[in-house]
Amino acid sequence: MLITSRGRRIGGRAVLGVVSTLVLGATGFAWSQLHRLDANLVTADVIAPTAQVPDAPAGEPLTVAQNILLVGLDSRTGPDGKPLPQNVLDALHAGSGDDGGNTTDTMIVVHVPAGGAAATAISIPRDSYVDIPGYGKHKINSAYSRARADQRGKLAQQGMSGPQLEVAADAAGAKSAIAAVQQLTGLAINHYAAVNLAGFAALSQAVGGVQVCLKAPVHDTFSGADFPAGVQTISGTQALAFVRQRHGLPNSDLDRIARQQAFMSAMAKTVLGSGTFTDPSRLSSLVDALEGSIVLDQGWNLLSFAQQLHGLSSGAIAFGTIPVQSLSLATPSDGDAVKVDPAQVKAFVQTQLSSPDVAASGGTADPGTGTARPPSSGGKVRPIAETTNPTPPAGTPGQPKMTAASGCVN
């Protein structure tokens, strides 16, 4: 059995869902709520034994640095394998499966160092042209869909059907995405979280909306984004449109990554400063949304993990994006893609995780085995408002970057 259900589930965004969970664990909130959350999550068997990490004793700080792959799936089905209702898809401006179904719309590696008092989130553009183990060079967001489609076909020929077929295919896709990210970054992925389109609205509404800031007004019929310039509070389908828009933005997916990072940081601040943990109704709604949104790897004891993050605060989460060389690389069969240099990416990742400005180095991996090496120590993580990104080569688009003073993005 590739996936197990420990409760009901709908869908959501990994970015918001897991950051919510990290924030919940960091604040020492009512543990009865976390026990309820842990008992009702959905898990999938997708992490290789060589990359699994043991649970630390209850109440003790995180003893081993860990790397979490957060995946936002552009899927038109729920985690239970059942199609999402058409009225839900219409409200989300999801389009059809031809518009990107079953690809990884969002890919972020979150490194949590030993001690658990900080986190570094590194975004990977979904169109990065990379080697996908078993499939050759393609856009990294297709690692999931290619393996999923292959496994689905094989299992269907063996007689499997319905939701069971879909969730088994999803697990194969997850393993492929993990392998591609490990090969590109050199990091062993110890945990995995993936969600789809539908639950994001519930999560953003549960926290009472999130404040964001746009440099200029936007109107995009593809994502449904229609916002004025300046500071505004968004939730529900508006929040989904905000993090999904890429058409009409100067740097396309890079600007969308900046949106996602801005939303993550604002969401963490919102949860920590809005009285969520003293408002029983809001807290219950948030836990309900998390229960129905996240699919985790089978070996992840979320309650134990959250208990090890007592020192984590919103200001201890740093964000970055891997370096890119071009946004218009012509490919033989995948159209224009994002050109990246794997050696440069690995060097950037190690610099981010081991520099004096970052808390600790991650468990780097042999891409062939995924075996983690011991973590090393370092300094403090830069706060959210000082998000850093690599400087691109001359002649290429600038990397997205939050404005330190205002936090406004394109």
C-alpha positions in Angstrom: 0.0 0.0 0.0 1.7 3.2 -1.2 -0.4 5.7 0.7 -2.3 5.5 3.9 -5.1 7.8 5.1 -5.4 8.6 8.8 -8.4 10.9 8.3 -10.4 13.0 5.8 -8.6 15.2 3.4 -9.3 17.8 0.7 -6.3 19.6 -0.9 -4.0 22.6 -0.4 -0.7 24.2 -0.9 2.5 22.7 0.6 4.1 26.1 1.0 1.4 27.4 3.2 0.5 24.2 4.9 3.9 23.2 6.1 5.0 26.7 7.1 1.7 26.8 9.1 2.7 23.6 10.8 6.2 24.8 11.5 4.8 28.0 13.0 2.3 26.0 15.1 5.1 23.9 16.5 7.4 26.8 17.2 4.9 28.7 19.4 4.1 26.0 22.0 0.4 26.2 21.3 -2.2 23.9 22.8 -0.7 20.4 22.3 -4.1 18.8 22.2 -4.6 20.5 18.9 -1.4 19.2 17.5 -2.2 15.7 18.7 -5.5 16.0 16.7 -3.6 17.3 13.7 -1.1 14.5 13.8 -3.8 11.8 14.1 -5.7 13.0 11.0 -2.9 13.5 8.4 -2.4 11.6 5.2 0.9 9.9 4.5 2.7 8.3 1.5 5.7 6.0 1.4 8.1 8.1 -0.8 11.3 8.6 1.2 14.2 6.1 0.6 15.4 4.3 3.7 18.8 5.8 3.3 17.4 9.3 3.7 15.1 8.7 6.6 16.1 10.3 9.9 15.3 9.0 13.4 12.9 10.9 15.7 14.7 12.7 18.5 13.5 12.2 22.1 10.3 14.1 22.9 10.9 17.7 24.0 14.6 17.8 22.9 15.8 20.1 20.1 16.2 18.8 16.6 19.4 16.7 16.7 20.0 16.2 12.9 19.6 18.8 10.1 16.8 17.9 7.8 15.7 18.9 4.3 12.0 19.0 3.4 10.7 19.1 -0.2 7.5 21.1 -0.5 5.6 20.4 -3.7 2.5 22.3 -4.8 0.7 20.1 -7.4 -1.1 21.6 -10.3 -3.6 18.7 -10.1 -7.3 18.5 -10.9 -7.8 15.6 -8.5 -7.8 15.4 -4.7 -5.3 13.5 -2.6 -7.8 10.7 -2.4 -7.6 10.3 -6.2 -11.1 11.6 -6.8 -11.7 14.4 -9.4 -12.2 17.9 -7.9 -15.7 19.2 -8.6 -15.9 21.4 -11.7 -17.4 24.3 -9.7 -14.3 24.2 -7.5 -12.0 24.2 -10.5 -13.8 27.0 -12.1 -13.6 29.1 -8.9 -9.9 28.4 -8.7 -9.3 29.3 -12.4 -7.6 26.0 -12.6 -8.3 25.3 -16.2 -8.1 21.8 -17.6 -5.4 19.2 -17.2 -3.9 20.5 -20.5 -3.0 23.6 -18.6 -0.5 21.8 -16.4 -2.3 19.0 -14.6 -0.1 16.7 -12.5 3.0 18.8 -12.7 4.8 20.3 -9.7 3.7 23.9 -9.9 5.8 24.8 -6.9 9.1 23.2 -5.6 10.8 24.5 -2.5 13.5 22.8 -0.4 13.3 23.9 3.3 16.4 23.2 5.3 16.0 23.0 9.1 19.4 22.9 10.9 20.2 20.9 14.0 18.6 22.8 16.9 15.5 23.6 15.0 15.7 27.4 15.6 15.9 28.5 12.0 14.9 27.5 8.5 16.2 28.3 4.9 13.8 27.9 2.0 15.2 27.6 -1.5 12.9 27.8 -4.5 13.5 25.9 -7.7 11.9 27.4 -10.9 9.5 24.8 -12.2 10.8 25.1 -15.8 14.4 24.5 -14.8 15.9 22.2 -17.5 17.7 19.4 -15.7 18.5 15.7 -15.8 15.6 13.7 -14.5 16.7 10.2 -13.4 15.3 7.6 -15.8 14.0 10.2 -18.3 16.9 12.4 -19.5 16.8 16.2 -19.7 13.5 17.9 -19.3 11.8 20.6 -17.2 12.0 19.6 -13.6 8.2 20.1 -13.0 7.6 17.1 -15.4 9.6 14.7 -13.2 6.4 14.0 -11.2 4.1 13.8 -14.2 6.3 11.5 -16.3 6.8 8.9 -13.5 3.2 9.2 -12.5 1.9 8.5 -16.0 4.3 5.5 -16.5 3.2 4.0 -13.2 -0.4 4.7 -13.8 -0.2 2.9 -17.1 1.5 -0.2 -15.7 -0.9 -0.5 -12.8 -4.0 0.0 -15.0 -2.8 -2.9 -17.1 -2.6 -5.0 -14.0 -6.2 -4.2 -13.2 -5.9 -1.4 -10.7 -8.5 1.4 -11.1 -10.3 4.2 -9.4 -8.8 6.3 -6.5 -6.4 3.5 -5.6 -4.8 3.8 -9.0 -4.5 7.6 -8.7 -2.8 7.6 -5.3 -0.4 4.8 -6.3 0.5 6.8 -9.4 1.0 10.0 -7.2 3.5 8.1 -5.0 5.6 7.2 -8.1 5.5 10.8 -9.2 6.6 12.0 -5.8 9.6 9.7 -5.8 10.7 10.9 -9.2 10.4 14.6 -8.1 12.5 13.9 -5.0 15.2 12.1 -7.1 15.3 15.1 -9.6 15.7 17.6 -6.8 18.4 15.6 -5.0 20.4 15.3 -8.2 20.1 19.0 -8.9 20.8 20.4 -5.4 23.1 17.7 -3.9 20.8 17.5 -0.9 19.3 14.4 0.6 15.6 14.9 0.9 14.5 13.6 4.3 10.8 14.7 4.3 8.2 15.4 1.6 4.9 17.4 1.7 2.6 17.8 -1.3 -0.8 19.3 -1.8 -3.0 20.5 -4.7 -5.0 23.5 -5.7 -8.2 23.2 -3.7 -7.1 23.5 -0.1 -5.1 26.7 -0.4 -8.2 28.8 -0.1 -9.3 27.1 3.1 -5.8 27.5 4.6 -5.5 31.2 3.8 -9.0 31.9 5.1 -8.3 30.0 8.3 -5.7 32.5 9.3 -7.9 35.4 8.6 -6.2 36.4 5.4 -2.6 37.4 4.6 -1.3 40.9 4.0 0.8 41.4 0.8 2.1 44.3 -1.2 2.2 44.8 -5.0 4.4 47.3 -6.8 1.8 47.8 -9.5 -1.8 46.7 -10.3 -2.2 43.4 -12.1 -5.0 41.8 -14.1 -4.5 38.3 -15.4 -7.3 36.1 -16.8 -5.2 33.0 -16.7 -4.8 32.9 -12.9 -7.7 35.2 -12.0 -5.3 37.7 -10.4 -6.9 41.1 -10.3 -5.3 43.3 -7.7 -4.6 47.1 -7.2 -1.1 48.3 -6.3 -0.1 48.6 -2.7 -0.8 46.8 0.6 -3.8 44.5 0.8 -5.1 41.5 2.7 -6.0 38.5 0.6 -7.5 35.0 1.2 -9.3 32.2 -0.5 -9.3 32.2 -4.3 -7.6 35.6 -4.3 -4.6 34.2 -2.4 -4.3 31.3 -4.8 -4.4 33.7 -7.8 -1.7 35.8 -6.1 0.8 32.9 -5.8 -0.1 31.3 -9.2 0.1 34.3 -11.5 3.1 34.3 -14.0 1.6 35.7 -17.2 2.1 39.5 -17.5 4.9 39.6 -14.9 8.3 41.0 -16.0 10.2 37.8 -15.1 7.4 35.3 -15.3 8.1 32.3 -13.0 10.9 34.1 -11.1 8.4 36.8 -10.2 5.9 34.1 -9.2 8.5 32.7 -6.9 9.0 36.1 -5.3 5.2 36.2 -4.8 5.3 32.8 -3.1 8.2 33.7 -0.8 6.5 37.0 0.1 3.3 35.1 0.9 5.1 32.5 3.0 6.9 35.2 5.1 3.7 37.3 5.5 1.7 34.2 6.4 4.2 33.3 9.2 4.0 36.8 10.6 0.2 36.7 10.4 -0.1 33.5 12.4 2.4 34.6 15.0 1.0 38.0 15.5 -2.8 37.8 14.9 -3.9 36.0 18.1 -4.5 32.8 16.2 -3.4 30.7 19.2 -5.6 32.5 21.7 -8.7 32.4 19.5 -10.2 28.9 19.8 -12.3 29.3 16.7 -9.5 30.5 14.5 -7.1 27.9 15.9 -9.6 25.1 15.3 -10.2 26.3 11.7 -6.5 26.3 11.0 -6.0 22.8 12.3 -9.0 21.6 10.3 -7.6 23.2 7.2 -4.2 21.6 7.8 -5.7 18.2 8.4 -7.5 18.4 5.1 -4.7 19.8 3.0 -1.3 18.1 3.5 0.1 14.7 2.3 3.3 13.9 4.1 5.9 11.2 3.8 5.0 8.1 5.8 7.9 8.3 8.2 7.4 11.9 9.3 6.1 12.2 12.9 4.8 15.7 12.6 4.0 16.1 16.3 7.5 15.1 17.4 9.0 17.3 14.7 7.0 20.4 15.8 8.0 19.8 19.4 11.7 20.2 18.3 11.1 23.7 16.8 10.5 25.7 20.0 13.0 28.4 19.0 11.7 29.0 15.4 10.2 32.4 14.8 9.0 34.2 11.6 12.3 36.2 11.6 14.3 33.0 11.5 13.1 31.9 8.1 15.3 32.9 5.1 14.3 32.6 1.5 16.4 32.3 -1.7 16.1 31.1 -5.3 18.6 28.9 -7.2 20.7 30.8 -9.8 19.5 30.8 -13.4 21.4 31.6 -16.5 18.5 32.2 -18.9 14.7 32.2 -19.0 14.5 31.3 -22.7 16.6 28.2 -23.3 15.4 26.5 -26.5 14.9 22.7 -25.9 14.5 19.8 -28.4 11.0 18.9 -27.2 10.0 20.9 -24.1 9.8 24.4 -25.6 11.5 27.3 -23.9 12.9 26.4 -20.5 15.0 27.9 -17.7 18.7 27.3 -18.1 20.5 26.3 -14.9 24.0 25.0 -14.2 23.9 22.0 -11.8 27.4 22.8 -10.5 26.4 26.4 -9.8 23.2 25.3 -8.2 25.0 22.9 -5.8 27.6 25.6 -4.9 24.8 28.1 -4.2 22.9 25.7 -2.0 26.0 24.9 0.0 26.9 28.5 0.4 23.4 29.3 1.6 23.4 26.5 4.1 26.9 26.8 5.4 27.8 30.5 5.3 28.2 32.4 8.6 24.8 34.1 8.0 22.9 30.8 8.0 22.3 28.5 11.0 23.7 25.2 9.7 24.7 23.1 6.8 22.2 20.5 5.5 22.7 16.8 5.2 24.2 16.9 1.7 23.7 13.8 -0.4 25.4 11.6 -3.0 22.9 12.0 -5.8 23.2 8.4 -6.6 22.3 7.1 -3.2 20.7 10.0 -1.3 22.8 9.1 1.7 23.0 12.1 4.0 26.4 13.3 5.4 26.6 14.9 8.9 25.5 18.5 9.3 28.0 21.3 10.2 27.4 24.4 12.3 27.2 28.1 11.4 25.7 31.4 12.4 22.2 33.0 12.2 19.8 33.0 9.4 18.9 36.4 7.8 15.4 37.6 8.6 12.5 37.4 6.2 12.8 41.0 5.1 16.4 40.4 3.9 15.6 37.7 1.5 18.6 36.9 -0.7 18.9 35.7 -4.2 22.0 35.0 -6.4 23.2 37.6 -8.9 22.5 36.5 -12.4 25.0 36.6 -15.2 25.1 39.7 -17.3 22.4 39.9 -19.9 20.0 37.7 -18.0 16.9 38.8 -16.1 17.4 39.8 -12.5 16.5 37.4 -9.8 13.3 38.2 -7.8 13.9 39.9 -4.5 11.6 41.2 -1.8 12.1 44.9 -1.2 13.6 45.1 2.3 11.8 48.3 3.2 8.3 47.6 1.9 8.1 43.9 1.1 6.4 44.8 -2.2 6.7 42.5 -5.2 5.8 42.5 -8.9 
